[in-house]
Amino acid sequence: CQQHLYCCLWIEQQFWIPPRLWNPSCDLGWGFCCYAYNSTTHMSDEKQTLVNTAITQANGMTTLTYTKILVEDGEVPINRVGDNLFIAALGSSNTLGFHAVRGSFSLSGKVIERDNSLWVAHGIIAYIAWGIACPMAILAGLFRKYIPGAGMWYEIHRGLQSFVLLLTIISVAIAIAALNKETPSNLSASHFSPDFADGHRTIGLVVLIFAIFQIGGGVLRPHLPESSAGNDDDDKGDSSEEKSTARKVWEVLHRLFGVGLLILSWIQIDLGIFWYHEIFDNGNTQPTSSIFYTVVGIFGFLILMGVALRVVKG
């Protein structure tokens, strides 16, 4: 029987009691035997019954893996079909100290698979927002001269960016719901902690906040002179009036901030793809990564071409 335990808290390696039945002794292969009455005794090699032991720590997650015999002489047997009562204790760091969480839980012998439906929805919605809609909104601004209809580019740009913000809010809400669903009631879900998945949770919060500021800045932008404001274009147009200094500064900041936010969101999506497949698909990111990199490459090339054309044409 091979048991895998995935924890979101650091485990006190020296005296941590792995999930076990209430009264049998336990050993992680490190030469200690753990008892419920808070003492340790060296266990002889011939009594070692846990094999293939391993413990790793990365990105705020501690993973303990070991193989144990289900039925042993003098021990409470583990039922591979019915429910078993286990006890466990978790520390809050690698420093020796009191356990942060302890208690018992029931676990059946059947294989338990983590539900990925909410995470799939979270990823797809985030990808539509930042992998497709946002680049298209930027392209509408860069290639505005080739879009027929007075001010049509602006309507497309504004509509798509509003759609991006809406999808971002929905995606974050789904991620919060997924974490709440997976986290025991007595523990914190740490929704936006930087300690998990290479900071993916924190970056998600930053992207959401920056997106709100970016769209809010577009709504509250300094307007063009009245004679050219009808097109809501940031070019001088037919107006003989100069743009205000505030407008010029806003245009530069809006563009730089928008491109920076797009790049950050692409990094965030890449992290999401990696960690989704790390958890649910044994680290195999294909073909998801290839599709994402292809789409990003195409949009990135078109954006760079649009910037080059605007520079060349002054």
Secondary structure, DSSP 8 states (H G I E B T S, - for coil): -EEEEEESS---TTT---SB-SSS-B--SSS-EE-TTS-EE---GGG--EEEEEEEEETTEEEEEEEE-SS-TTS----SSSEEEEEEEE-SSSSS---SEEEEEEEESS------HHHHHHHHHHHIIIIIIHHHHHHHHHTGGGS-STTHHHHHHHHHHHHHHHHHHHHHHHHHHHHHHHS-TTS---TT-TTSGGGHHHHHHHHHHHHHHHHHHHHT-----TTTGGGT-SS-TT--S---HHHHHHHHHHHHHHHHHHHHHHHHHHHHHHHHHHHHSTT--TTHHHHHHHHHHHHHHHHHHHHHHHHHT-
